[in-house]
Each structure stands twice: as structure tokens, then as C-alpha cells.
């Protein structure tokens, strides 16, 4: 889908230029009161019809997507449109009636227009305002196909989130996961993909073969995963768009738990040889394979640091599942988890500041985070079976799978503060999630 940013609409926020304190959400202060924000329907730039509806209808839908995105972060509280005391026309987009928005206690206002273009596409113009200061925070336009209107709305939400938090957004992204159905003894598992808000859901595999641990490539057009071939676990690649599936290498041993390097040139995965499971690096271009661990026991679930210099993994070499780090060439291996119980499925944050993991103990599973040196360990969830953490593109939110005693499972997310725990809707049971980087 083609989506173009109109740089000519970018302006310096007047509140910053005038030296006044900008409106800002402090996301590190243990926020318990989300910011009240108004997101009225975007005004029609013209009255034209498109393949997806009129510009009036698209303006209403875009506002709903933006409001839902911002609400899902837990940092914003979109106001009920029924409480609005003013309507937004095309002239009000650039000259808002700030006193009217103050009467409903909106601290920020997000508005804009949707215009049908001569080539059949649309332009979504996004504006954000500090209501009490009466100043513009940001504006940006997005040119896209009609089918891309949701992505343009996600881009607008990311712009607002970024300007009000100081961090990059994460709404224009996708999630791949394992969709599950059937009885416990005859479970059918298929790869599925959707936008981060659940829209655009589709299945990628038929369910004929069991699939596990899907992970995005940095370029997002390829997914690596583990699937069974002749009852043997093997690492596979799936190319989005074409739907092409191919196995990685022709190893005699079982291979599983794959993940891409940050530059997309290598895969790291586990391979079981002679009763021992170690981590290997596989170069996708040269097909060369390098063994990175050699200790006894099971070494698995490798995950690169964002700069590609180190790898975190789990190992039972010390008698129980724990988390270790090593240099990317396999040197300097050291244990970093020392809390109660077992620690598994580590994954490095895109920001590099934390490692998320699964804590297992007392018959329960929880999602935790720790610094790369093992310090600052804390649990964010405490469910019956919370596991398989995955980071949002900005490293602010953790997606995970939650199972219950009946064997059902679904996708949930939690902020790294431990707040705003919420469930993501999926058509069937779900597990093993992975979050893509921001879409290009």
C-alpha cells in the first residue's frame, strides 16, 4: 500500500517556538489518570465518494481508529463525542474553537480532514492542538490509496502519541501469532497476521502442519517460524505477499526457536544434535552455519540486542531454566537471572534497555523485565500461564499469551510500568505473538 507523508504540512509547534511549556504526558511517572483528549470526526475536504465510502464516512472512521489507538495506550482518555458542544467543519480544523473544547475539559484536540484526490486516492490531514494553551502541537498530511485509510489514521495516532509523550509511536504496525483451535490432544495451529488493533486479520498457513514461534524480519516482508516436516521440527521462512514458504537448510537434526538478527542477514536458532541442544547462527546469503554454544543441556530462545552485538538466551545448564547473555560470536557467556523460580523465553527490547522474560514458579507463569545486566528485575503480570513476551516497536508495551486452566489462550498486552493490562481480540485462541517494527 502506497502511503506518502506530506512534509510541507510539517510545522514547528508554536508552543515550543514561544518558549512556553508544551503539553506533555509523562509516561515514566506511573500514570493513573489518562489525559482527556477530543477526537471529533474528521471534516470532509470535499464531498466526493470513494470505493470505501464518502469522505464524510471516512472522516468518521478515521477519528474512531485514532481514538481507539490512543485509548489502547492507557495514556489517553478520548472524550465521548456526545459530550462535545461544537461541531468541526473544514474551517474549524485550522482554527479550532478552543473555549468550546475547554468546556468539555479536553486537554488536547486531534482533528483533520479527508479529501478525495483526482487519482482515486485520498489525503488525510492530521492536526493536534494544546487546548488550554490554544496552540498547535503538530500537523501532517498522508497521501494514500483509499484502501490505506486505516494506515493513515494509525500514522496520525503515532504523530499525536509521539508529540505528547516524546517517544515514537507503535500503532502503524502488525502482529503475527499462532492461531489455535481444536481439542487439547488434536490442536490445529496456524500462522495468522493482523494490524496491531486487530483489523485486517488473515491466516497465512492452512493448519496442516503444526507451527510455533513466528518472528518478523527487520524488513517485515519475511517471517521465520518453526514447523513440523515429517514429524521433525524445522525452521521455515514465509514471504508475505507471495505466500512462499521454504525451509532453512537441510539439517539432519531438529531446528527450532528461530529469530532474525537486527540487520536481517542471519538467523539464530536451536539445533538438537546428539542429545544436546545448542544455539547456531545461520547466514541467509552464504548458508554458512556457526555453532555459538557448546555447553551441556538445552540452550534455546535466542534474541539479539538491537545493535546486534549480544544475544540473550535461556539454558538449563545450571540445573533449571535461566537466562544468559553472550556476545554475538558466542563468547562471554554469563547468567543474568537469579530470581525465584525459573526464567525463560527472553527477548531484548528494541530500545536495548530491558529484557522481557517469562517467570515460572509456584504453578504460575508471569511476564517480567530486567536490565541486560540482570538488575532491576520486576514482574509485570501474574497469571495462570502468561508467557511468550514480545515488544512493541517503541519498547513501551509487551504483548504476551495468556492461558487458563481450561486450555484456552489469548493475546494480552501490558505497559512496562505494569499498568494498562488489556486483551487483544482474535477470532480463535492465540499464542506465540510477535510484534513487527513500524511499517515503512
Protein Blocks (a to p, Z undefined) as FASTA:
>chain_A
ZZdddfklpccdfklmnopacddddfknopabdcdddddddddfbfcdcfkbcfklmmmm
mmmmmmmmmmmnopaccddfklpcbdcdfklmmmccfklmmmnopabdcdddddddfkop
acdddddddfklopafbdcdddddfklmmmmmmmmmmmmmmmmnopacfklccdddddde
djfklcccddddddfkopaiacfbeolaccehiacdfklpaccddddeehiacdddddeh
jlpacdehjafbdcehiaddfklpaccddddeehiacdddddfklopacdfbfcecjdeh
iacdfkopaccdddfknopacdddddfkopaiacfbfcehjdehiacdfklpaccdddde
ehiacdddddfkopaiacfbdcfbdghiaddfkopaccdddddfkopacdddddfkopai
acdddfbdcehiadddddZZ
